[in-house]
Amino acid sequence: MGGMIAAIPGATAQGLVWGVMALGVYVTYKLLDIADLTVDSSLCTGGATSAVLILAGMHPLLSLFFAVLAGMLAGLVTGILHTRLHIPAILAGILTQLGLYSVNLHIMGKSSVALLKQPVVISLGNIPMALVVSLVVVALVIAAMYWFFGTELGSAIRATGNNRKMVRAQGVDTKTMQVIGLVLSNGLVGLAGGLLAQYQGSANINMGRGAIVIGLASVIIGQVIFGERFNFAYQLASIAAGSIIYQIVIAFVLQLGLSTEDLKLFSACTVALALSVPAMQKKFAKGKNVPAAEKE
């Protein structure tokens, strides 16, 4: 039990870092209604960019800006493939993800880059500071998203995901809205990648593998536990909270002896269960509302 409690601060800090990525997934999965698989590689692109620039002498905080730009470029490619070349969104994401594997190798020059004794803004070796930094970053991201999606452009992006035909009838270019949404989403994923590389002290070619599963788990867990009530800021905060809960659960099951080889299977089962909860809730509620005579 002591080991589990001791693991909570580190899991919370890591959950906040992954929460930035989950917020990016939320933009495409919930707001745009697009399944974007680019994130499995754009996370690594952000991490690789930040790590290489730090090794080149750049300030770690400034390197995060370029990590965001790298992620945005990845999202732009997916957006163009989907909206201009008419490739289905899921296939466009897979194609970009595949191409980024080679791009990420070129950025790093090898499969892994270590940040030994390099200055970073967030580190696994200083959990209290990591908690403060990650919390500030998440708060700033949520504030920025709350402001942006309240603007005319942000509202148009949200409306595009809700009812594309209606928005198009209002004269809005829905293809452009989708591209902007994908760019913003992967920009956040790139930022998460940069933070994660600094937090763990390295960037490697496989650091983003399974990121979409973690993102979906965070989104669904947050919405199932906290619901979609109150305002948009509350919904965004619930995503970050869902990411923290997910990482704490992972830390607990590892403390209980789950093999790291089974971690992906556990994550997949967790997401499957979380995704099925809303449907089961609706089915249960529908069953309760059926009159007794009809049930007979």
N, C-alpha and C positions, 0 to 999 in steps of 0.2 A: 504493500500500500504506500509506503514511503517513497518508493521509486516512482510510482504513478503520480503522486502529488508533485514530486520534484520535476517531473517531465512537463507539467502544465505550463509554466512560463515560456519555455522554449517552444512548445507546440503552439502557444498563443501568438508568439512573435512570428513564427513561420506561417500560421494561419492568416495573419494580417497581410503578410507579403503575398501569399497565394490569393488573398482576398482582392487585391488589386487586379490580378488576372481574372478572377471570377466576375468582377464588375465589367471587364471587357467582354467576357463570354455572355453576360447578361444583355449587353447591348444588341448582339446579333441574335441570340437564342430567344429572348423575350420581346425586345422592342422591335426588331426587324423580322422576326420569325424566320431566321435563316440558320441552318446548321453549318457553321463555319469550322472546318477542320484545320485551317491555317495555323491555329494557335499552338498546335503540337510542335511546330518548327519556329514560329515567330517568337515564342518565348526564348528559345535558344539563340535566335538572332539578336534579341535585345541583350541577353546575357553575354554573348560573345563580343558584341560591339562595346559594351561597357568595360569588360575585362581587358580587351586589347588596348583600348584607349587609356585605361589606367596604367597599364604596363608601359605605354608610350609617354607617360608623364602627365596626363590630363588629370584635373581635379575629379575625384569620384562623383561629386554632385553634378558637375557639368557632363560627365560621361553618361549620366542617366538621361539627359536631354537628347543625346544622340541615339541612345537605346530606344527612346520613344519614336524618333524619326525613322529608325530602321524598321521598327514594328509597323509604323504607318505605311511605309513603302511596300511591305509585304501585304498589308490589307488592300492597298491600291491595286496591286497585281491581281489579287483574287477578285476585287470589284470589277476590274476591266474584263477579266476572263468571263465573269458571270453576266455582266450587263451589256457589254459591247460585242463579245463573241458568242453570247447566248449559250454558254456552257452552264449546266445545272450547278447551283451553288455548292452542293456537297462535292461534286467532281472538281469544280474550280479550286476549292480549298485543298483537295487532295493533290492536285497538280502543283499548286504553289508550295504546299508542304514538301512535296518530293523534290522540287527544284531548290528549295531553301537548304536542304541537307548539304548539297554541294556548295552553295553560297556560304553557309556557316563554316564549312571546312576551310574555305578560302579565307574567310575573315580571321579565323584563329590560326591558320597555317598548319594545324594538327587537330587531333580529335579532342584534346583537352588543354586548357590553359589555367595555370595556378596563379593565385594572387598572394603568394607568400610574402609577408612583411610589407605589403602594399597598403597605402592609406585607403580606407573604405568608410562609407557613411553608416553602414550597418554591418554587424559582425556576430557570428555565432559565439564568439569568445566573450562577448559582453551582452548578455541577455537583457539586463535592465535598460541599457541604451538602445538595444534592438527593439524592445517593446515601445519605447518612447518614439523612436524614429518611424517605425512602421505604423504606429497609431496616428502620428501627425500626417504621414503620407496618405493613409487611407482617408482621414478626415478631409484633407485638401482635395483628394480625388472626388469624394462624395459631394463636397461643396461645389466643385467645378462642374460636375455632372448635373447636379440639381439646378444650377444656374443655366447651363447650356441648354438642357432639354426643356427649359421654360421659355427659351427664346423662340422666335418664329421659325428659325431653321431647325432647332431641336424638336419643336412640336411637329414640324413637317416630317421629320424622320420617324417619330413615334407613330404618327398617323399612317405613314407608309406601311408600317408593320401591321397596323390594325385593319386597314381597309385600303388596299392599293388602288382599286378601281375608283373609289370615291375621291381619293387624293388626286389621282390623275385627272379626274373630271374637273377639279378645281384649278387645273393648270400647272400643277406641281410636277416637275420631272422626277418621277419615282426612281429611275435608274441612278440619277445623280445622288438622290437621298440614300440609296443602298450603298453606293460607293463611299460616301462620306461616313456612313455608319460602320462599314467594314474598316475604313482607315482609322477611325477613332477607337474602335474595339481593339484592333491589333496594336495601336499605339499604347494602350493601357497594358496589353500583354507584353509588349516590349519593355515597358517600364518595370513590370513585375519580374521579367527576366533579368534586367540589370540589377534590381534589388536582390534577387535570389542569388545571382553570381557573387555579389559582394558579401551577402550573408553567409554563404557556405564556403567562400574563399576560392571559388573556381568556377569555370564554365566548361561544360563538355557537350559533345555532340548529341548526347541522349538525354540532356536535362529536361527537355520539353516533352519527352515521350509519355503519353497518357495524360497530358495537361488538360485536354478537353474533358476527360472523365472527372478530374478533380474540380474543374470549373463547373460542370453540370451538377456534380454532387453538392457543391457549395450553394449554388442557386436554388436547387430543389429543397435541400435541407433547411435553408434559411426561410423559404416561403412556406414550407410545411409547418415548421415550428412557430414562426412569428406571423405568418399570414401576409396578405396583401392589403392590409388595412392602413388607415391613416394616409399620410401624404407620400410623395415620391421619394423624399429624403429617407423616410422610415424604411421603405422598400429597399433602397440601396444599402442602408446600414444593415438590414437583415441578411443581405448577401455576404457581407464581410463577417457577420456573426456566424453564418452558416459555414464559412470557410474555417473559422476558428474551431467550431464544434467538430468539423470533419477531421482536422489535424489532431485535436485532442483525442478523438476516438481512435485514430490511427496509432497515436503514441501509446494509448492504453493497451490496444491489442498486441502491439509489439512487446510491451512490458509483460503481457500474459504469456508470451512465448510464440506468437505467430511468426513463422519464417518469412524473411523478406522476399523469398521466392514466391510466396503466396499473396503478397501485398496487392498485386494488380488484380488477382481474382477477387480478393476481399473488396477492393474498390469498385470493381464492376458489379458485384452483388449489392453493394451499398447503394450505388446509383440506380440499379434496377428496382430495388425496394423503394427508394425515395420517389422514383418516377411513378410507381404504381399506387402510391398512397393517395394522391388526389382522385384517381379513378375509383379506388375502393371507397373513399369517403363519399363520393357522389352516389355510388351504388347503394351504400348503406343508408344514406339520407333518403334516396328514392324508395327503398324498401320500407322505411319507417312511415313514409307518407301514403303508402298504398292502403286503402281501407281493408279491414279484416274480411269483409265479404268477398272482395276481389281476390285476396290471397287464397280463399277456400276454392 
